[in-house]
Amino acid sequence: MNLVMNRTLRYALVVSGLMSAACAFAGSDVYVVDAGHTFPRFSYSHFGYSTQLSRFNSTSGKIVWDKAAKTASVDIVIDAKSVDTGSTLFNEHIQGEDFFDTAKFPTATFKSTKAVFDADKLVAVEGNLTLKGVTKPVTLTVTSFQNMAHPMLKKDAIGANAYTVVKRTDFNCGKYAPYVGDEVRIDIALEAVHE
């Protein structure tokens, strides 16, 4: 009798463990960043004369999204050498040691630590930004978010716009501050397609 009960108990535990594992993965979907529609941009004051706007042309990464559980994780890699200021000469200048130092630090990364919801609406993503070898916590404020079937790709897709403000001096990129603005606004337009 005990042998039968022990076997039944072991079987129940195995089935329960498998079901728990399946449930843990069932609601989470992995989305791959669409590099053709994902562009981080940054803007800053140029001696108070104007607000300059530049972007990075090459971004990759993945997003894990669970709508039911209201959880998300974001892992983004930006190719710092793809910086596009609108001037070839300034692209080279801004990749130098005083700014991005892309020879030593060719990428910038953002790794989320928490997704913040207001009811069913994603409103922010907290995480760590690493730039020029320095990692600092930042919060991306989400201004728009969409999760639906892509009309052309016939796959589930997500899209978002978000921004944060950082200080160049916090990332050892502070040359000419405060004349050239220390505060830099980073905006990202992101799209990702179900893996």
C-alpha positions in Angstrom: 0.0 0.0 0.0 2.8 2.4 0.9 4.6 1.6 -2.3 1.5 2.5 -4.4 1.0 5.7 -2.4 4.7 6.7 -2.8 4.5 6.0 -6.6 1.3 8.0 -6.9 2.8 10.9 -4.9 6.0 10.9 -7.0 3.9 10.9 -10.2 1.8 13.8 -8.9 4.8 15.8 -8.0 6.4 15.2 -11.4 3.2 16.2 -13.2 2.8 19.3 -11.0 6.4 20.3 -11.7 6.0 19.9 -15.4 2.7 21.9 -15.4 4.3 24.7 -13.3 7.2 24.9 -15.8 4.8 25.0 -18.7 2.8 27.7 -17.1 5.9 29.8 -16.4 6.7 29.9 -20.1 3.2 29.8 -21.6 2.4 33.5 -21.2 5.8 34.9 -22.0 6.5 35.8 -25.6 9.9 36.7 -27.0 10.1 39.6 -29.5 13.2 40.4 -31.6 14.0 44.0 -32.2 13.2 45.2 -35.8 16.4 47.1 -36.6 14.7 48.8 -39.6 12.1 50.5 -37.2 14.1 51.0 -34.0 16.1 54.1 -33.6 17.5 55.6 -30.4 17.8 59.4 -30.7 19.5 61.9 -28.4 19.2 65.7 -28.2 21.0 68.4 -26.3 21.5 72.1 -26.1 24.3 73.5 -28.3 25.5 76.6 -26.4 21.8 77.6 -26.0 21.6 78.4 -29.7 19.7 75.3 -30.7 18.7 71.8 -29.7 20.8 69.3 -31.7 19.3 66.0 -32.6 21.2 62.8 -33.6 20.5 59.1 -33.7 22.0 55.6 -33.8 21.4 53.6 -37.0 22.0 50.1 -35.7 20.2 48.6 -32.7 19.5 45.0 -31.8 17.9 43.2 -28.8 15.0 41.2 -27.4 11.9 41.9 -25.4 10.1 39.3 -23.3 6.5 40.3 -22.9 3.8 38.6 -20.8 0.5 40.6 -21.1 -1.5 38.5 -18.7 1.1 38.6 -15.9 2.0 42.3 -16.6 5.7 41.6 -16.9 8.3 42.6 -19.4 12.0 42.5 -19.8 14.0 44.6 -22.3 17.6 43.9 -23.5 18.8 46.4 -26.0 22.3 46.8 -27.7 23.2 50.0 -29.5 26.1 50.1 -31.9 27.7 53.3 -30.8 29.7 53.4 -34.1 26.5 53.8 -36.0 26.0 57.3 -34.5 24.5 59.7 -37.1 24.7 63.4 -36.5 24.1 64.4 -40.1 27.8 65.2 -40.6 30.5 62.6 -41.4 33.1 64.8 -39.8 31.1 65.2 -36.5 30.3 61.5 -36.5 34.0 60.8 -36.3 34.5 63.5 -33.7 31.8 62.3 -31.4 33.2 58.8 -31.5 36.5 60.1 -30.0 37.8 59.7 -26.5 36.1 62.8 -25.2 32.7 61.5 -26.0 31.6 57.9 -26.9 35.2 56.5 -27.3 33.9 53.8 -29.6 37.4 52.3 -30.1 37.2 51.0 -26.5 33.4 51.0 -26.0 31.7 50.0 -29.3 28.3 49.4 -27.8 25.8 51.0 -25.4 23.3 48.7 -23.6 20.0 49.0 -21.7 18.9 46.1 -19.6 15.6 46.4 -17.8 15.0 45.6 -14.1 11.3 46.3 -13.8 8.3 47.1 -16.0 5.8 49.6 -14.4 2.1 49.4 -15.2 -0.9 51.6 -14.5 -3.8 49.1 -14.6 -3.2 47.4 -18.0 -1.1 50.2 -19.4 2.7 50.0 -19.6 3.9 53.4 -18.4 7.6 53.0 -17.6 10.6 50.6 -17.8 13.3 50.8 -15.2 16.8 49.5 -15.9 20.5 50.1 -16.3 22.1 52.1 -19.1 25.7 51.3 -19.8 27.6 53.9 -21.9 31.3 54.3 -22.2 31.8 51.5 -19.6 29.7 53.3 -17.0 26.4 51.8 -15.8 23.7 54.0 -14.2 20.0 53.3 -13.4 17.5 55.1 -15.6 13.8 55.1 -16.1 12.3 55.1 -19.6 8.9 56.9 -19.6 6.7 55.1 -22.1 4.6 57.5 -24.1 3.0 54.9 -26.4 2.8 51.1 -26.5 1.0 48.8 -28.9 0.8 45.0 -29.0 -1.1 43.5 -32.0 -0.8 41.4 -35.1 1.4 43.0 -37.7 -0.7 43.6 -40.8 2.1 42.8 -43.2 4.3 40.3 -41.4 1.3 38.3 -40.1 3.0 37.9 -36.8 2.4 39.4 -33.4 4.4 42.5 -32.9 5.0 45.3 -30.3 5.9 48.9 -30.7 6.7 51.7 -28.2 8.0 55.2 -27.8 9.9 56.1 -24.7 12.3 58.6 -23.3 14.7 59.4 -20.5 17.0 62.2 -19.5 20.6 61.6 -18.4 23.7 63.7 -17.7 26.7 63.4 -20.0 29.1 64.0 -17.1 27.7 60.9 -15.3 29.0 58.8 -18.2 32.4 60.4 -18.7 31.2 62.2 -21.8 31.1 65.7 -20.4 33.5 67.7 -22.5 32.4 71.3 -23.0 29.7 71.0 -20.3 27.8 73.1 -19.3 28.2 75.2 -22.5 27.2 72.2 -24.6 24.3 70.9 -22.5 25.1 68.3 -19.8 21.5 67.1 -19.9 20.8 64.8 -22.8 17.3 63.5 -23.7 17.3 60.0 -25.1 14.2 59.0 -27.1 13.7 55.6 -28.6 11.2 54.5 -31.2 11.1 50.7 -31.0 9.4 47.9 -32.9 9.9 44.2 -32.3 8.4 41.1 -33.9 7.5 37.8 -32.3 10.3 35.3 -32.5 
